[in-house]
Amino acid sequence: MPSTRIRPLRRAADVISDAVLVLWCLLWAGVAWALKSVVDALAVPAEGIGRTAGDLAGRVDDAADRLGDVALVGDELARPFSPIADGLRQLSAQSVEQAEAVYQAGWLLFLVVFLIPSLTLALLYLPRRVRRAKESAAARRYIDSAADLDLFALRALANSPMTQLAEISPDPVADWRSGDRAVITALANLELRRVGIGTLNLDQPTGSGQ
């Protein structure tokens, strides 16, 4: 029975590629967070104005209450302070709303800056990565006898460049049809290397190369 193992170079390439994807995402997460911090800083003045206006509104209300306690003329003295306090509370609410809008814009910028480059690379890389992993797993699962080599040799005839086929045999199709085991094994190895599996060894039991 043939033995198979994932090629060390393919395994290393997959690990490096996965690490590059993770680092790429982390890089853009850092860039996006830095930009968000810059935008968030724009909300600080509005927050300060909101807090100050709210505090002043409270003090004006306290002053109005104290003037209202004055006998006979208290209500008249306190009346002008009510619209002032209302205006300050309105200013405070508007400032808080502006600060919230800035924070929301910061999060939106973070998501756009982070997701666009990260998802672009992920969508380009992950489908091929998953496909290679599935092909490799299927090959390792189905190569359990020499007879299975015919299938992978046929796939090599369909998928491999003519230059690679010519290196194996002047007429690989005829050799495959005639059952030339050396050519069939070479073709199967060509296909299995394409999906990331090492060279088959027909003299060892399955699993000894893992």
BELMO-V320158 format. One record per residue. N is the residue number from 0. BURIAL is + if it has 16 or more other C-alpha atoms within 10 Angstrom, else -. Layout:
n=[N & N]
burial=[BURIAL & BURIAL]
This chain:
n=[0 & 1 & 2 & 3 & 4 & 5 & 6 & 7 & 8 & 9 & 10 & 11 & 12 & 13 & 14 & 15 & 16 & 17 & 18 & 19 & 20 & 21 & 22 & 23 & 24 & 25 & 26 & 27 & 28 & 29 & 30 & 31 & 32 & 33 & 34 & 35 & 36 & 37 & 38 & 39 & 40 & 41 & 42 & 43 & 44 & 45 & 46 & 47 & 48 & 49 & 50 & 51 & 52 & 53 & 54 & 55 & 56 & 57 & 58 & 59 & 60 & 61 & 62 & 63 & 64 & 65 & 66 & 67 & 68 & 69 & 70 & 71 & 72 & 73 & 74 & 75 & 76 & 77 & 78 & 79 & 80 & 81 & 82 & 83 & 84 & 85 & 86 & 87 & 88 & 89 & 90 & 91 & 92 & 93 & 94 & 95 & 96 & 97 & 98 & 99 & 100 & 101 & 102 & 103 & 104 & 105 & 106 & 107 & 108 & 109 & 110 & 111 & 112 & 113 & 114 & 115 & 116 & 117 & 118 & 119 & 120 & 121 & 122 & 123 & 124 & 125 & 126 & 127 & 128 & 129 & 130 & 131 & 132 & 133 & 134 & 135 & 136 & 137 & 138 & 139 & 140 & 141 & 142 & 143 & 144 & 145 & 146 & 147 & 148 & 149 & 150 & 151 & 152 & 153 & 154 & 155 & 156 & 157 & 158 & 159 & 160 & 161 & 162 & 163 & 164 & 165 & 166 & 167 & 168 & 169 & 170 & 171 & 172 & 173 & 174 & 175 & 176 & 177 & 178 & 179 & 180 & 181 & 182 & 183 & 184 & 185 & 186 & 187 & 188 & 189 & 190 & 191 & 192 & 193 & 194 & 195 & 196 & 197 & 198 & 199 & 200 & 201 & 202 & 203 & 204 & 205 & 206 & 207 & 208 & 209]
burial=[+ & + & + & + & + & + & + & - & - & + & - & - & - & + & - & - & - & + & - & - & + & - & - & + & + & - & - & + & + & - & - & + & + & - & + & + & - & - & + & + & - & - & + & - & - & + & + & - & + & + & + & + & + & + & + & + & + & + & - & + & + & - & - & + & + & - & + & + & - & - & - & - & - & - & - & - & + & + & - & - & + & - & - & - & + & + & - & + & + & + & + & + & + & + & + & + & + & + & + & + & - & + & + & - & - & + & + & - & + & + & - & - & + & + & + & - & - & + & - & - & - & + & - & - & - & - & - & - & - & - & - & + & - & - & + & + & - & - & + & + & - & - & + & + & - & - & - & - & + & + & + & + & + & + & + & + & + & - & - & - & - & - & - & - & + & - & - & - & + & - & - & + & + & - & - & + & - & - & - & - & - & - & + & + & + & + & + & + & + & + & + & + & + & + & + & + & + & + & + & + & + & - & - & - & - & + & - & - & - & -]
